[in-house]
Amino acid sequence: MNRERLRITLSGAVQGVGFRPFVHGLAGSLGLGGFVRNRGGWLEIEAEGDRPERLADALREAAPPGAVVEQLTSTPLVALGEHDFRIAPSVVEPAPTPPRILADRACCADCRRDLFDPASRFYRYPFTNCSHCGPRYSIQVAVPYDRAATTMAAFAMCAACRAEYDDPASRRFHAQPIACPDCGPSLSFSRPGEPAVLRRADALAAAATVVRSGGILALKGLGGYQLLVDARNAGAVDELRRRKSRPSKPFAIMVRNLDEARRYCQVSGADAELLESPAGPIVLLGRSGTGLPETLAPGLGTLGVLLPTTPLHHLLLDAFGGPVVCTSGNRAGEPIATDEAEARERLAGIADAWLDHDRPIRRALDDSVARIIDGGPQVLRAGRGYAPVTLPFRPLPAVLAGGGHLKNTIAVAAPGRIVVSQHIGDLDDGLCVAAMHRAASDLTALLGVAPEVAAVDLHPDHAGSTDPPDPRLPRRPVQHHLAHALAVMLDHDLHGPLLAVVWDGSGLGTDGALWGGEFLRIERRAGVRWSRVGHLRPFRLPGGDAAARDPERALAGLLWQVPALRDLVAPALRPLLERGINTPATTSAGRLFDAVAALAGFRGPQRYEGEAAMRLEHAAATRPDAPAYPLPVTGGVADWSDLLAAAVEDSRRGGPAAWIGARFHAALAGAIVQQAQASGLDTVILTGGCFQNRLLTERAIAGLRAAGFRPVIPRQLPPNDGSIAAGQALAVAEGVLT
């Protein structure tokens, strides 16, 4: 037999997904000798025997679950006479391309079986995992992804775990977080002011009792603390809202299984697949049935639902026996707490008890949020299970992007990819700003990247601009709506030219005005070329930022622009508009939504971002037959004046919110098609916070397709400001030419 030797290198998501055991088994089946090992951020294989290129061919065709092979190269070597194949020790060295960091993975079906199998040595162990599931990004300290480079380094494997770790036939072969009751992390339970601490099974039983009795439990999860209460107990839900200072923003619930999810919500096949995916996100589902208090999501027709994501969650819900509210362990506006001391301080007065464990959390990760729309999944918040989001790209120079002021993420552009961090939060709070700085330092260090320039929002007063993730770097401002559109182009590898419909609350425009209802023409070829080809008709916002919280202020600004309707402006707001005091002009689609919501009866201050618009959408979804209000687009300007007059008339006649809302949504979708027809472009992007609205998005998609256009929506990145950082990084890396 002619013996040959081949070096094979693979880059991408090739560490932490059981790739070395996969290669080991494949090489053995082909009768090859040699080794596989992690080297820097990639995988290196040397295979020897009869036609070792068979291994390279097989790896091009198949990979373990969760793996992504971005590049595979082969180099002939001199045969050494090796007949056995082994997993060699990792080599720590810089990689030519930054490593692809893996997201955490929800507990797999095999580990769930072990969890409830009395014959398994992992029976009822809250931290069991294997090469297919368990913690990754939340515990990773450095690369390559080996146990010594995780927070599990402090837990020495017992003989039984070491045997499975070294056994190619075990699914825990080289599972870095492997642990068991004899050698791994353990649970503890305590109450405020009580010295007694319960351990292990007693801790779990006590925690279930707290929830069963209507109390609030702080649970240390995979990426930080969560607050849990009985989802069927309206009093417990109300008390959690009071203590957390979250009066009406929707809560998500965790259910034991799909059958329980179907008891409360409509679950399609695609929904079920997303719920059971390794990412294990909160999935937005249509509500149905009874048995849960309306106050979980007041005034809305959807409910966020997730399945247990870790063995600990499976055990707790099994002990409790029903659904629980599962929300971030923080006060409103703050980042999630991650360690015991921090949780005791920041959750004091909220939690009645703590269920802790002693596995350190390297970085905070909220639960991800996703939904099925237009036949596929769309991420609305990237956290546990999705973050960090890695998108192939070849930028120069290396860029650190600070993201938006709301729903902040940061992004790093480096050779071969743009990497977007986990959701950090709104930068109104100093703790969130500090979390943004930590995330930037952490992600650049993990990727081994030294950024040369910072990308920031054009608005000079946003925290990401005034207090950027690395103040030492020169700053390059990027217009907010351009960043939104470029993020979608990166998401789908689009180069244009195309039309981007970017509708949201507001972002500073290049003319100094507040934009928010934009039509942009964009092309990426040897740089980014863009122009603003249209927008909503401008109107005034009495009180400036206060209008984002009060729909009646937005309505007053619109009414003032139509002389025949000025008499309807609230007397208290007239002086501001008459004198032009603190009444900035805007084209904001978000504020247009607020104004129409006010006409439909949704008045009073908004208690969370988008509340009025979300309630209007829920009402409108019940009247798909309603005809559109007039909303002509002339010369790129969508003039809402006739729409407003018609909505005012419907409101005067006592028209229901569903009728007004449905006509309004139909008008917006029609305006998008009008502008697409005027643009002469085939592809139309729909993005910005307004396109979190399912009804608007689906109506616009249907209208565009019927008219022969190709609509594109964000998938891996959110339509909201969680995508801004990715677009900023791309803009600075490629260079904005116009």
N, C-alpha and C positions, 0 to 999 in steps of 0.2 A: 504493500500500500504506500502510495506517495504521500508523505506527511507534509502539510503546509501549516503556516502560522499566520494569523491575521489579527491586527489591532482594530477594534471597532470602538468608536466613541459616539455617545449619544448625548444631546443636550435637550433641555425642555423640562417638563415635570417628570423627572426620572429618579428622584430621591424621595423616600418616605411613602412609596406606593407599592412596596414589595417587588421592586424591579430586579434587585439582585437575586432574591430567591427564584423569581420567574426565569431569569437567565440561567441560573444554576440548573434548574430542572430541564430547561430546553437543551442546554449543552449536553447534559447527561443523556437525554434521549437520542441525541445525534452522535454519541460516542466521542465527544470532543474533550480534550484536556485544556488546562489553562486556568484563568481566573477572571473574576469580575470584581470591581471595586468602585467606590465613590472617589472621584478625584476633583477637588475643588467643588464646583457647582454642577459637574456633569458626571456621566457614567463611563467608565473605561473597561473594555473587555479585551483580553487576549485569548484567542481560541486556536487550538492546534489539533490537527488530525486530518482525516480525509475530507477534502472540500469544506473548509471552515466557513466559506462564504454562504453555506446553507444557513448558518446561524444569523448572519446579517440579513439574508433574504427573509427569514422567519420573523425577525424583529421589525422589518418593514411592514409586515402583514398583520402582526398582532402585538399587543402590549397588555400589561395587567390593568385592571380597572383603576381609573383615576390618573393613569399616566398619559402624558402628551409628549410625543417625540417631535421636536422641532427640526432637528438636524441629525443625520447619521452619516458618518464617514468611515471608510475602511482603508487600512494601509497594510501591505504585505510585510511580514517579518521573517527572520531566519528561524526555522524550527528548533526547539530546544529539547524535544523528546518528552514533553509532559503528556501524561495519559489521564491523570485525575483532574477534575475541575473543582475549584474552590472559590469561596468568597474571601478575598484578601482584605487586609486592613485598609481603611480609608487613607487617602493622602490629602492633607490640608495645604492648599495653595491657591493663589488667585486664578480665577477662570477668565478666559477671553471675553466671555459673555456672562453677565451677572446671573446667578442661579435663579431658577424658577422656584419660588417659595410655595409650599403646598398648604392649602387650607385644611382646617380640621374636618373630620369626617364623622358623621353620625354613626352610632352603634349599629353594626351589621346584623343580619339575621342569624348568623352562626354564633356570634357573641351573645345575642339575646337568648338563644337556646341554651347555651352554657349557663347563663345567668339564672335560669329557672329549672335547671337540671340538677337534682340532688346528688347525682353521681359525679358531677363535674367538680374539679377542685376550684373552679371559679364560681361555684354556686353562691348566688346572692352577694357577689363581690362588686361593689359600686364602681370599680375602676378597671374592669377587664377590657381588653382590646386585642386587636390582632393587626396583621400587616394591611388589612383592608379597611380598618376603621380606627377611630380614636383621635387623641390630640395630635396636632402637628404645629401649625403656626402659633397657637396659644402657648406652647411650651418651648419653642425653638429659640435658642440663644445665639447660635452661630451656624455656619456651614462648614463642612457638609453635614447633612442631617443624620447624626449618630447620637446614641444615648448620651455620650459625654457632652454633647453640645445642646442638651435640653435640660429642663428643670427636673427631669427624672434622674439626673446624674447622682443626686443625693441618696437614691434608693438602690442599694446593692442587691442584685438578683440572687434569689435563693437557688439551691441546686436544681429544683424542679423547673423553675423558670429558665435557668441557664440551659438546661437540657432541651427545652422546647425552642429556645432562641437559636440553638446550634443545630437543630434537627431539620434538614431540608424537607422532610415529609410533613412537618407541622405548619399550619397556617400562621403560627406566631414566629416562624423562622425569620430572624432579624427584624422583628417588630420592636422598634426602639422603646416604646413606653410599656413593654410587657411588665406585669406585676401581678401578685396574688395576695391573699390575706396574710401570708407569712412574711412578705418582703416589701409590700407596696404601701401606697398612701392609705389613710384610714379616716373615718368620719368621727366628728365630735358634735355634740349638741349642748347648747347652753341658753339660759335666759338672762336678761339684764338684771344685774344685782344679785344673782344667785351664784354661789361658789361651786356648786355641784356641776360636773360635766359628765355627760353620758357618752359612751363610745360605741362605735360599730352598730350592731343590730339594735341595741337599745336607743342609740341616737336616731336611727331611722324611724323607729316606732314612735318616739316622742315627737319627732317632726310631723309625722302624719296626724298625730293627735292634735297638734296646734292648728293645722289647717282644718281638720274636722270640726273643731270647736269654734270656728269662725275667726281665728287669729291670723296674723300676718307673719309669714315665715320668710326670713332672709336665707337663701340657699346659695352657697358658693358653687357656681356652675363651671363650665369649661373655660369661658372667657371673662368671668366676673360674677358678681352677685346678682341674683334675681329675687324679686319679691313675689311670693305666691299666696293666694287665698283661694277658698272654695268658690269656683265660678258660678255655682248655683245659688249662692248665698248673697242676696242683694244687699244685706246689711254689711257684710264683709267687703263687698265691692265698694260700697259707698264710703266705708271707713278708710279703705286703701286710698281712694281718691282724695279724701280730706287730708290724710297724713302726708301723702306724696305731693300735695298741691297740684293735682291734675284733675280739674273739675269735670272735663267732658271729653278729652282726647281719647280715642278708642283704646281699649285694652285687648291684647291677644290672649287666647286660651290654649292650654296644652291638654290634649286628649290622649287616652291610652292607646287607641288604634283607629283604623279607618272606619270601623263600624260606629264607634262613638262620634267621630267627625260627621258621619252621615246622619246621625240622630239630630244634629243641630244645624247642619249646613248642606248646601247642594255641592256634591263632589263628583266632578266628571272624571273620566279615565285619565286625562292629562293632569288634572288636579291631584289625583291619587299618586300618580307617578312623581310629581314634584314634591308632594308631602313625604314620600318614602325615599327620595333621592339621597345620596350621600351628603349633600349640603344640608338637608333637613331644615329648610327655611320656614318662617311664618308664611303661610299662603293665604291670600285674601280670597274668601269664599262668600257666595251668596247665602244669606241667612235663611233658615227654614225651620219649621217645627217649633216646639215650645220647650220650656224647662230652664231657660237661661234668662237672667234679668236684662231688660232693654238697656239698662245703664252701662252695659259692657261697651256699647258703641252707640251712644244716644243719637237718634235721628238718622241712622245710616242703615243701608241694606246689606252691608258686608260685615264680615267678622274675620279677624286674623286668627288662623288656627295652625298649630304645629304639633307634631308627634314628639314623644320623648326622644331626646337627642343623645343622651348619655346613659350608661347603665344606672347611674344614680337616679336620673329622672324616671326610668322604667320602674325601678324599685319603689320609689316614693309614690308614684301614681298607682302602682299595684296595691300598695299598703293603704292608700287613701280611698281608692275605689271610684274615682270620678274625675271630671275635668277641673282644672285649676286655672285661674288667671296667672299668667307668667309674664312679668314685666321687668324692665331693667332695674337693677338695684341702685337707685339714685333718687335724689330730689329733682323735681322738674327743672330742666335746664342744665343740670350738672352731668359730668361723665359718669360712667358706671364704676362702682367700687370694685377693687380686685383683691385686696388682702384683708386679713382679719382686723388689724388695728384700724385701717381706713374705714372698713364697714361698720365697726363699732361706733366710730365717731360720726360718720356722715349719715348713717341710718338710725341713729339714736332717735327715739320718738316715733319712728315708723314701724320698725320690726318688733314683734313680741318675742321672737326667739331666733337663734341662728343655727343653721346646719352647715358646719364648716368641714373642710378637709385640709390635709397638710401637703398637697401637691402645689407648689408655687405656680402662679399664673404669670407668664412673661409679659403679656400685653393684653389690654382690655379689648374684648370683642362682644358687641351687642349681637343679638339674634338677627339674622338676615331677614328681609321681607321680599317676597316675590309674588307673582301672579301669572296666570295663563291669560294671554291676550293675543288675538289674531293667530291662534293655533299654536303658540309657543310660549315658553317661559320668558318673563321679563323681571329683572332684578330692580327693586325699588329702594332697597338699602342693603349694601354689601357689608356683611359682618362675618360672624362665625359660619364657616362652610363655603363661603365665596372669597373672602379676603385672604391675602391680597389678590387683586384682579390683575392678571398679566396679559398684555396685548402686544403681539409681535410688532416691532418697528425698529428702524435703524437711525436713531437721532444723533445729531452732533450740533452743538455741544451737549454735555450732560446737564440736565435741567432739574431743578427742584421746584415744583409748583405748589402754591399755597392754597388753591381751591377757593371756594366761596365763603361768604360770611355765615350762611345758613347751611345745615346738613354738610358740614365741612368734611372733606377728605384731603389728603395730600397725594402728590404723584411724583414719581422719579422717572425721568427719561434717561436711559443708559444704552450702551451698545446692544442692539438686538431686541429691545423691548421698552414699553412704558408700563410701569407698575403702579397701581393705584391702591392706596391704603384702605384699611377698614374705615367705616363710618366713625367720625369723631364727635360730631354734634354741632350745635349752633354756637358761634363764637361770642355771644353776648356775655357769657360767663367766664370769669378769669380762670377757673379750673379747666374749662374746655380749651382755652388758648394755651395753657400749659400742656394739656394733653396733645394738642396739635404740634407743639415744639418737640415733645418726647417722641411722637410718632415719626416725625421727620428725621430726627437723629437716629432712631431705632432702625427705620427702613433703609436709610442710606448705608448704615453700618452693616446690616444684614446682607445687603446687595453688594457691598464693597465698592460703592460709588462715591466719588468726590464731586458734587455738583459745581459747575462753573458759573451758573446764573440762576436767578430765581424768577419764576413767572408769577405774577400777582394780578388781582382783579384791577380793572381800570379805575374803580371807585377809590378815591384816596382815603376815605374814612373807614373802610372795611378793615376788620382786625387782621385779616390775612395780608393786607397792604401796609397798615401802620405797624404791625408787629409780626413780620413774615416768619416763616418757619426757620430761616437762617438769616439773621440780619446782616451778616458779613458779606453776603453775595450781592452783586449788582442786580437791580430789579428791572424786569421788562413787563410793563402792563399789557394786559390782553382784554379786549372788550368782552363783556360777560356773555352776550348772546352768540358771538362768534365762537367762544369756548364751548358753549353748549353744542353747537352744530358740529364743530370739529371732533368732539368726543364721539358723536354718532358715526362720523366718517371713519374714525379710528376703530370703533367697535366693529364696523362692517367692511373695513379696508376699501372705502370709497374714495375716489379722486375727483369726481365731478367732470364738468360743471353740473351743478344741481341747485335746486331750490330748497332752502331750509326755512321751515315755519317754526319760529322760536317764540313761544308764548309763555310768560310767567308773571310774577309779581312786579319785579323791576330790576334793572341793571343800568348802570351809567352808560349813556351813549357817547359816541365820539363827538357829538355836538354839545355835550354838557347837559342834555336833557335826560329824563328818566324813560328809558325804553322798556318795552315789555310785550308788545304785540307786533313782532318783526317778521318780515319776509327778506331773506338774504340769498344772494347768489354767490356761490363759493366754488372755487376750483383749487385743487392741490396738484400743481405740476411745477417742479423746480421752485417751490415756495407756495405760500398761500395767497391767493387773490380773492378778494371778496368785495361786495358792495351791498348797500341797503337798497333794495328795489321796491320796498313797500312797507306799510305799517298800518296799524289802526289809527283812526283820526285822533289827534291829541285832545286831551282835556285837562282840567286843573284838579289838584288834590288839596282841598282845604285842610290845613293842619299838617301837611307833609306826611311824615312817617305815621302819624296818628291815623291816617286814612286806611292804612293796612290792617288796623285793628277794628275799625268802625265802618261797616258797609254803608251807613247813611252818609258819611263824608264823601265816599266815592260817588254815590248817587247824586249828591249835591253838586259835585264837580261836573258831572255829565249834564245835569239839568241846566246848569249855568251856561253851557256852550250852545244851547238851543234857546234863542230868545223867547219863543212861544211857551217854553216850559219853565222859565225862570221863577214864575210865581210859586212854583212848588218847592223851591229851595227852603230848607228849614231856616227860620229867622236867625237863629244863633250863628249860622254859618254864612249868612249874607255879607256881613262886614268884611270877612276875610277875602271873599271873592270879589267884592266891589273894589276893595283897596289893593288887591293883589298881594296881600301879606301872607307869607309862608304858604303859597299855593303853587308849588312847582308843576310844570306841565309834564304830562306822561302819555305814553301810548300803551299802557299796561293792560294786557288781557286779563290778568288776575283781578285788577280793580274793576274792570268791566263786569266780570263775573260777580263781584261783591255787590255792585250797584243793582244788577238785575235780581240778585238774591234778595236785596232789600225791598225791591218792588214786589217780590213774590211773598214777602212777609217775614223774611229772616233778618230781623233787626236786633240791635243791641251789640255790644262788643264781642268780637271773636275771641274765644278762649284758647284757641290754638290755630296755627297757620292753616288757612284754607277751609275753616269750618263751614262758613256760609256757602261756599262753592260746592263743598261735598254734600251738604244737605240739599242744595238745589239739584245736583246731579241725581241723588237718590229719588227725589220727587219726579224729576223729568223722565226717568227710566220707565215710568208706568204709562207714558203717553207716546208711544212710538208713532202714532198716526198724526200728531200735531203738525200743521204746516209751518214752514220757516217764516220768521220775521224777515222783512226786507233788510239786506245788508250788502249794498252794491260796492264793488271794488272798482274804482276809476283812477287810472294813472298810478296804481299801486296803493292807493289809500282806501281802506275799508271804512266807509262812512256809516257810523252806527246811529245817526240822528233819527232816521225813520224807524229803525228798530226800537230806539228808546221811546219814541212817541207811541208806537203800537203797544209796547209793553206797559207804558203808563195807562193807556186806555183799557187794556185788559185788566190791569190792577184796579182801576176805578170801577169797573163793572163787577168786581169780585171774582175775577178769574182765578182758579186754583193755582197753587204753586206748580203743580205738575204740568199744567197747560203752558204757563209762562216759561218755565224752565225748558220744556221740550221744544217750544218754538225757538227759543234762544240757542239751544245746542244745534238745532238744524240750521239756523242762520250762520253760525260760525263754521260749520262743516262746509256749507255752500260757498262761503267767502274763500276758504282755502282752495276749493276747486277752481273758482274764478281766477285767483292769482296764479295757480298752476297753469291754467290755459293761456294766460297772458305772458307767462315766462318763456315759453318755447323750450322748456327743459323736460326731460322724461322722468327724472327721479326727484321725489319730494320727501324730505326728512321732516318728521313731526317730533319736536322735543321741547323741553322746558317744563316747569312745574305744572302748567295747565294740562299737559298731556299725561299726568297721572290720572286724569279723569277718563274713565273707561268709555263712557257714552260718547264724549267728544272724539276720542281717538278712534273708536270703531266706526262712528259715522263718517269721519274724515277719510279713513282708509277705504271704506266702501265707496264713497263718492269719487275718490281719486281712481280707484281701480275701474269703476264703471266708465270713467272718462278716458281711460287708456294710460294712466300714469302708474309708476312704480313707487308706492309708499314705503318708507323705511322708518322703523321706530327703534329706539335703543333696546338692547337685549342684555348684554353683560354689564353695562353701566346704566345707572338710573336716568330717567328723563329729568329728574329734579337736580338741584345744585350739587348732589353727590358726584356728578360727572364733570363738574367745572374744571377740576384739577387736571384731568386727563386732556381736555381740550386746550388748556393753558400750556401744558407741557409740549403738546404737538405744535402749537402755534409758534412757540419760541424756538423749538428744535428745528422746524422747517423754515421759519422766517416768514413774517407777514409782509407781503410786497405792496398791497393796496388796502 
